[in-house]
Amino acid sequence: MPSRRICRAWLTAAAAASLAFTGLAAPAQAEDVPRDVSDPTVQQPLTTEAAPSTFAATDWTGPGGAASPGDFTISPGALNSETTTRVNRLDSVLPKSGVQNLLAGANRTVTPWCSRDPFGTAADPDIKYCLQDDDSTSREWVPQGFTGVSDAKDNELWGEAGNIQLFASYDGWDPGREDDPDPATGDCTEAELEADDACNQKGVRITFVQSRVNPASGISETKYRHVLLGWTYINAADHVSFDGLHASEYPIQKGVHAGGIVWYGNYLYVADTRNGLRVFDMRYIMDLDPDGDPSTHDAMGADTDGVQTTADTQDKTKVGRHDNVWYSFGYRYVMPQVAAWKFKATQSNPAGSYACVPTGAPKASYISLDRSTTPDRMIMGEYCRPESGYPSTGRIASYPIADLEGRSADVAAEGWANYLPLTNGGAQGAAAYNGTLYVNESKGTDEPGNLWRYNWSNGQLVQNGQAVKTARGAEDLYVERGTGRLWSLSEHRPGSASDCTSNRDAADPVGTDYCQRVLYGHKLSWIDGQP
């Protein structure tokens, strides 16, 4: 029998088109009712979606063939200036923390080379990091995008913070913010939304991972800290507030998927599948617990009304400002969105489907950075599964990333765009380095993923060697230049599918840790040396 969530997705599919116009409202709790959430470039798509049933022959050139770079053109968000005003106003109320201070207080520990093994018969990576048990098996938070300081800085240094990696996770298990008590269409009542942590759609969080030598003990250690991403708005009481990231991307209201992230300079770019990019600023990480003691409910500043506020990081069921108290779903740190980029072409990819049209606005399924070229380029590509009438295997193109910092004019792909050579589609991440395009293809929970290599030849993407077998649930890719590693992460967890349970047959050589999540890196020299 289908779950209530699946039933609800189908029941609400008809409402998705109207939601694209009305937008997703922030939670209506106490004073925290949005006065204006009509920003179409930040929280909602700009257009309705209508997929054509047939295509001209010239639209599709085949796997690896040329695509139109112009389809990838992105425009600055129409209300970026308003977003800047709101973020500055939030900055006047909440204290900030830099990346180094955040990492100095990292509160969770990575275990290198634990027993978790999503690789099975695939080759072991050069390095493997295991998250704490609750993150490794979380039903709520699903890891996706990956980046790090090698993307952020040419010298791969961020002050004295050592090696830093970031990965994004989306909230994939909750009924959204609906408060419909009907069991056929909703999972949580209004009262449950107030009381149950899992009933709230939290959107996206970014996890900062740091490897360094502990100055006190002299021992090398790797620790991490989660940061909630936020979206600012003005509520009904004329106060600045924030919510988690949301988008009308699926039949039910779910958060941004964050399938790819790139940290470049001060900015963090997050892929927003059907819209383009969300932009965040490392200089605006808000700290709701400056003394590090959640029980003290630290004093915050005053908004334009002059009323002093406090913060509560113990209550995990609320977010934003409520009756002069700030909440953040229990997270100490919140990083608000500062800008957006929107695809200029019409988005005609069918909603609620993995199929893709071959022209028009692409899907921003994943992004990465190529620092081996001049200028530095952001790579953007689509996750697509071909089906009848929709032959596209997914397009991929690149932008000169420095052009994205100005936010004053359209930015176009810089001359090349291709369809991926994957005949079955399903690219979860891609990264380019020294003329080779690496693509991760997930093969489900019961089979290792494929890491493909391609080169450009006469405008075509051509396969280079055979697939390298890698982790089950392989996701985004990140090139760490200094260590010569290509990093990724696995997304599956025990119990996340019928063939991925915590009680597998004892004869299975993978064992009970078959699907627990890991961060892992392969040496590029080893990958490139494979046949």
C-alpha positions in Angstrom: 0.0 0.0 0.0 1.4 3.4 -0.9 2.4 5.7 2.0 0.4 8.8 2.8 3.3 10.8 1.4 3.1 9.2 -2.0 -0.7 9.5 -2.0 -0.4 13.1 -1.1 2.1 13.8 -3.8 -0.3 12.6 -6.4 -3.3 14.4 -4.8 -1.5 17.7 -4.8 0.1 17.5 -8.2 -2.8 19.4 -9.7 -2.2 22.3 -7.3 1.4 22.7 -8.2 0.8 24.9 -11.2 -1.2 27.4 -9.2 1.4 27.4 -6.4 4.0 28.4 -9.0 2.1 31.7 -9.2 1.0 32.2 -5.6 4.4 31.1 -4.1 5.2 29.2 -1.0 4.1 30.9 2.1 6.3 31.0 5.2 4.9 29.4 8.4 1.9 31.2 9.8 2.8 31.2 13.5 2.2 34.1 15.9 3.5 37.3 14.4 5.6 35.3 11.9 3.1 35.7 9.0 4.8 37.0 5.8 3.7 40.3 4.7 5.2 39.8 1.2 6.6 36.6 -0.1 6.1 37.3 -3.7 9.8 37.3 -4.7 9.7 35.0 -7.8 13.5 34.7 -8.0 14.0 33.6 -4.5 11.3 31.2 -3.4 9.2 30.5 -6.4 9.6 29.6 -10.1 8.7 32.4 -12.5 6.7 30.4 -15.0 4.3 27.5 -15.4 5.6 24.4 -17.1 4.4 22.8 -20.3 6.4 20.1 -21.9 6.2 19.6 -25.7 5.2 16.1 -26.8 7.5 16.0 -29.9 10.7 17.7 -30.9 12.3 18.8 -34.2 15.2 16.5 -35.3 17.7 19.3 -34.9 16.9 19.6 -31.2 18.7 16.4 -30.3 22.1 15.5 -31.6 22.6 12.3 -29.7 24.7 11.3 -26.6 27.9 13.4 -26.4 26.7 15.7 -29.2 26.5 19.5 -29.2 23.8 21.3 -27.3 22.9 25.0 -27.3 25.0 27.1 -24.9 22.4 29.9 -25.1 19.9 27.7 -23.2 22.1 28.0 -20.1 22.0 31.8 -20.0 21.1 33.0 -16.5 19.8 36.4 -15.4 20.3 38.2 -12.0 17.3 37.7 -9.7 14.8 40.5 -10.2 14.6 41.2 -6.5 18.3 40.8 -5.6 18.4 44.4 -4.3 15.5 43.7 -2.0 17.2 40.6 -0.8 20.3 42.6 0.0 18.2 45.1 2.0 16.6 42.3 4.0 20.0 40.6 4.7 21.5 43.8 5.8 18.6 44.4 8.1 19.0 40.8 9.5 22.7 41.5 10.0 21.8 44.5 12.2 19.9 42.2 14.5 21.8 39.0 14.7 25.6 38.5 15.5 27.8 36.9 12.9 30.5 34.2 12.9 33.3 33.7 10.4 34.1 30.3 9.0 37.2 29.9 11.2 35.2 30.6 14.4 32.5 28.2 13.3 35.0 25.4 12.7 36.8 26.1 16.0 33.5 25.1 17.7 32.8 22.1 15.4 30.8 19.7 17.6 30.7 16.5 15.6 33.5 14.0 14.7 34.4 12.1 11.5 35.8 8.6 11.8 38.3 7.7 9.1 38.1 4.2 7.7 35.2 2.9 9.8 33.5 -0.4 8.8 30.8 1.2 6.6 31.2 -0.1 3.1 28.9 1.2 0.3 31.6 0.1 -2.2 31.1 -3.7 -2.0 32.9 -5.2 -5.1 34.0 -1.7 -6.3 37.6 -0.5 -5.7 38.2 1.0 -2.3 38.8 4.7 -2.3 42.1 6.4 -1.3 40.4 7.9 1.7 37.0 7.4 3.5 35.3 9.5 6.1 32.4 8.2 8.2 29.9 10.6 9.7 28.4 10.2 13.1 25.8 7.5 13.3 22.7 9.8 13.4 23.9 11.6 10.2 24.9 8.4 8.5 21.5 6.9 8.9 19.3 10.0 9.1 15.9 9.6 7.4 15.6 13.4 7.3 18.8 14.7 5.9 20.0 13.4 2.5 23.6 14.4 1.4 24.0 15.7 -2.2 26.4 18.6 -3.2 30.1 18.7 -2.4 32.7 21.5 -2.5 35.7 22.8 -0.4 38.5 25.2 0.1 40.2 24.0 -3.1 37.3 25.6 -5.0 37.2 28.6 -2.7 40.8 29.8 -3.0 43.5 29.3 -5.6 46.0 28.7 -2.8 43.6 26.3 -1.0 43.9 28.2 2.3 41.2 29.9 4.3 43.1 31.7 7.0 44.4 29.3 9.6 41.5 26.9 9.3 43.3 24.1 7.5 41.6 21.8 4.9 37.9 22.5 4.7 35.2 20.6 2.8 31.5 21.3 2.6 28.6 19.1 1.7 24.9 20.0 1.3 21.9 17.9 2.5 18.3 18.5 1.8 15.4 17.7 4.1 13.9 14.7 2.4 11.5 13.3 5.0 8.6 15.4 6.3 5.1 16.4 5.2 6.2 19.9 4.3 4.6 22.9 5.9 1.0 21.8 5.2 -1.1 21.7 8.3 -4.0 19.7 6.8 -5.3 17.2 9.4 -6.9 15.0 6.7 -4.9 11.7 6.9 -5.4 11.2 3.1 -3.7 14.4 2.2 -1.5 15.4 5.2 0.8 13.7 7.7 0.9 16.3 10.5 -1.8 18.4 12.2 -1.3 22.0 13.1 -0.6 20.9 16.7 2.0 18.4 15.5 3.7 21.0 13.4 4.3 22.9 16.7 5.4 19.9 18.6 7.1 17.4 16.3 10.6 18.2 14.9 10.2 16.0 11.9 7.0 17.7 10.8 8.8 20.8 9.7 10.4 21.2 6.3 13.8 22.6 7.1 15.1 23.0 3.5 18.9 22.7 3.2 21.8 22.6 5.5 25.5 22.9 4.7 28.0 20.9 6.7 31.5 22.3 7.2 34.2 19.6 7.6 37.7 20.5 8.9 40.8 18.3 9.0 43.6 19.7 11.2 46.0 18.9 13.9 44.5 19.7 17.3 46.9 22.3 18.9 46.2 21.0 22.4 46.8 17.3 21.8 48.9 17.4 18.6 46.6 14.7 17.2 45.2 15.0 13.7 41.4 15.1 13.8 38.4 15.8 11.5 35.4 17.5 12.9 32.3 19.0 11.4 29.4 21.4 12.0 26.0 21.8 10.4 24.7 25.3 9.2 21.1 25.9 8.2 20.5 27.8 5.0 17.9 30.5 5.2 15.7 32.8 3.2 14.8 36.3 4.5 11.4 38.0 4.3 9.4 40.7 6.1 6.7 39.3 8.3 3.3 40.6 9.2 4.6 42.7 12.1 7.1 44.5 9.8 10.0 42.6 11.3 12.7 40.9 9.3 12.6 37.1 9.6 13.9 34.0 7.9 12.8 30.6 6.9 14.4 27.5 5.4 14.8 27.2 1.6 11.8 26.1 -0.3 10.8 25.8 -4.0 7.8 24.6 -5.9 10.0 21.9 -7.5 8.0 18.8 -6.8 4.2 18.0 -6.7 4.4 18.6 -3.0 6.2 21.5 -1.5 9.7 20.3 -0.9 13.0 22.0 -0.2 15.7 22.9 -2.8 17.5 19.7 -3.7 21.0 21.2 -3.5 22.4 18.6 -5.9 25.5 20.6 -6.4 27.4 23.4 -4.5 30.4 25.5 -5.3 32.3 27.7 -2.8 34.2 30.4 -4.7 35.8 33.3 -2.7 33.2 34.6 -0.2 30.3 33.1 -2.1 28.5 29.7 -1.9 26.5 28.8 -5.0 23.7 26.2 -4.5 22.0 24.5 -7.5 18.2 25.1 -7.5 17.0 22.5 -10.0 14.2 24.2 -11.9 15.3 27.8 -11.3 19.0 28.3 -11.5 21.3 29.2 -8.6 20.9 30.5 -5.0 23.8 32.5 -3.7 25.1 32.8 0.0 27.9 34.7 1.5 30.4 33.3 4.0 30.6 36.8 5.6 27.0 36.4 6.7 26.8 33.4 8.9 24.5 34.3 11.8 25.3 32.9 15.2 22.3 32.4 17.5 24.3 31.1 20.4 27.4 33.2 20.7 28.3 32.0 24.2 28.1 28.3 23.1 25.6 27.5 25.9 22.1 26.8 24.4 20.5 27.0 27.8 21.2 30.7 28.2 19.1 32.0 25.3 21.5 34.8 24.3 20.5 38.4 23.7 20.2 39.5 20.1 19.8 43.0 18.7 16.7 45.1 17.8 15.0 45.6 14.5 13.7 48.9 13.3 11.1 49.0 16.1 13.9 49.1 18.7 12.6 46.0 20.6 15.4 43.8 21.9 15.3 40.1 21.1 16.7 36.8 22.3 17.4 33.5 20.6 16.4 29.9 21.4 18.5 27.1 19.8 16.9 24.3 21.9 13.4 24.4 20.3 13.7 22.4 17.0 10.2 23.1 15.9 10.3 26.8 15.0 12.3 29.0 12.6 12.6 32.8 12.3 11.3 35.5 14.7 8.3 34.6 16.9 7.3 37.0 19.7 10.7 38.6 19.9 12.5 35.3 20.1 14.7 33.9 17.2 14.5 30.2 16.4 16.4 28.1 13.8 15.1 24.5 14.0 17.7 24.0 16.7 20.8 25.0 14.7 23.2 27.5 16.1 24.3 28.9 12.7 22.1 30.2 9.9 23.4 31.5 6.5 20.8 33.6 4.6 20.5 33.7 0.9 22.0 37.0 -0.6 21.0 36.7 -4.3 19.7 34.4 -7.0 20.2 33.6 -10.6 17.3 32.5 -12.8 17.4 30.7 -16.2 16.5 33.2 -18.9 14.9 30.6 -21.2 11.5 29.0 -20.6 11.6 26.0 -18.3 9.8 23.2 -20.1 11.1 20.1 -18.5 8.1 18.0 -17.3 7.4 18.5 -13.6 7.5 15.5 -11.4 9.6 13.5 -13.9 13.2 12.6 -14.5 12.7 13.1 -18.2 14.3 16.2 -19.9 13.5 18.2 -23.0 16.5 18.8 -25.2 16.2 22.6 -25.6 15.1 25.5 -23.4 16.2 26.1 -19.8 18.1 23.1 -18.4 17.8 21.7 -14.9 20.5 22.8 -12.5 20.9 19.3 -11.1 24.6 19.7 -10.1 27.4 22.2 -10.3 31.2 22.1 -9.7 34.3 24.2 -10.3 37.1 23.8 -12.8 40.2 25.7 -11.7 42.4 24.1 -14.4 41.3 26.5 -17.1 41.5 30.2 -17.6 39.2 31.7 -16.6 37.9 29.5 -13.7 34.7 27.9 -14.9 31.5 26.7 -13.1 30.2 23.4 -14.6 26.4 22.9 -14.6 24.6 19.8 -15.7 21.3 17.9 -15.7 20.1 14.7 -14.2 17.9 13.1 -16.8 16.5 9.7 -17.7 15.5 9.3 -21.3 12.1 8.0 -22.1 9.7 7.9 -25.1 9.4 11.4 -26.5 12.2 12.7 -24.2 15.5 11.5 -25.6 17.8 13.9 -23.8 20.5 12.2 -21.7 21.1 15.6 -19.9 23.0 18.6 -21.0 26.2 20.1 -19.5 27.9 23.4 -20.0 30.1 25.9 -18.1 30.2 29.6 -17.1 33.1 31.9 -16.3 32.4 32.0 -12.6 33.9 35.4 -11.9 31.1 36.9 -14.1 28.5 35.7 -11.5 29.9 38.0 -8.8 28.7 41.2 -10.5 25.0 40.3 -10.7 24.4 43.2 -13.1 24.0 41.4 -16.4 23.1 38.1 -17.9 25.8 35.4 -17.9 26.0 32.9 -20.8 27.7 29.6 -21.1 31.1 30.3 -22.5 30.8 28.7 -25.9 30.4 24.9 -25.4 27.5 22.8 -24.3 27.0 19.1 -24.8 24.6 16.2 -24.2 26.1 13.7 -21.8 27.2 10.5 -23.4 25.3 8.4 -20.8 22.8 6.4 -22.8 20.6 5.8 -19.8 21.2 9.2 -18.2 21.3 9.5 -14.5 24.3 11.7 -13.9 24.5 12.7 -10.2 27.5 15.0 -10.5 30.3 16.1 -12.8 33.6 17.8 -12.5 36.2 18.9 -15.1 39.9 19.0 -14.6 42.8 19.2 -17.1 40.6 18.5 -20.1 38.8 15.4 -18.6 35.1 15.4 -17.6 34.4 13.1 -14.7 30.7 12.0 -14.3 29.2 10.1 -11.4 26.3 7.8 -12.4 24.3 6.2 -9.5 23.0 2.7 -10.2 20.7 2.4 -7.2 21.0 0.8 -3.8 22.1 -2.7 -4.9 24.8 -1.9 -7.4 28.0 0.2 -7.3 27.9 3.5 -9.1 29.8 4.3 -12.3 32.5 7.0 -12.5 32.8 7.9 -16.2 35.6 9.8 -18.0 35.1 11.8 -21.1 37.2 14.2 -23.3 36.1 16.8 -25.9 36.9 16.0 -29.5 35.7 18.1 -32.4 32.9 19.5 -30.2 31.8 16.1 -29.0 32.1 14.4 -25.6 33.9 11.1 -26.2 34.2 8.3 -23.7 37.7 7.7 -22.3 38.1 4.1 -21.0 35.6 2.1 -19.1 33.5 3.1 -16.0 35.3 3.0 -12.7 33.1 1.2 -10.2 32.4 3.4 -7.1 30.0 3.7 -4.2 26.4 2.9 -4.2 24.4 6.1 -4.2 27.4 8.1 -5.5 26.6 11.9 -5.7 28.3 15.2 -6.5 32.0 15.5 -7.4 34.7 17.8 -6.1 38.3 18.1 -7.2 40.8 18.8 -4.4 43.8 20.0 -6.3 46.4 19.9 -3.5 45.8 16.3 -2.5 45.1 15.2 -6.1 41.8 13.6 -5.1 38.4 13.5 -6.6 35.9 13.5 -3.8 32.3 12.4 -3.6 29.8 11.1 -1.0 27.1 8.5 -0.9 23.5 9.3 -0.2 21.8 6.0 0.8 21.0 4.8 4.3 19.8 1.5 5.8 16.1 1.1 5.3 15.9 3.7 2.5 14.7 1.1 -0.1 13.6 -2.5 -0.1 17.0 -3.7 -1.1 18.9 -1.4 1.3 17.9 -2.4 4.8 19.7 -2.7 8.1 18.9 -6.5 8.3 20.5 -7.9 5.1 21.3 -11.5 4.7 24.2 -12.6 6.8 25.8 -14.1 3.7 26.0 -10.7 2.1 29.7 -9.7 2.1 28.8 -6.1 2.6 27.1 -6.6 5.9 24.8 -4.4 7.9 26.7 -1.2 7.0 25.8 -1.7 3.3 24.2 1.6 2.8 25.5 3.9 5.5 26.8 7.2 4.2 30.5 8.1 3.7 32.6 10.9 2.2 35.3 9.5 0.1 38.2 10.4 -2.3 39.9 8.6 -5.1 43.3 9.7 -6.4 42.9 11.3 -9.8 46.2 9.6 -10.9 44.7 6.2 -10.1 41.4 7.0 -11.9 43.1 8.3 -15.0 45.3 5.1 -15.0 42.3 2.8 -15.3 41.6 1.1 -18.6 
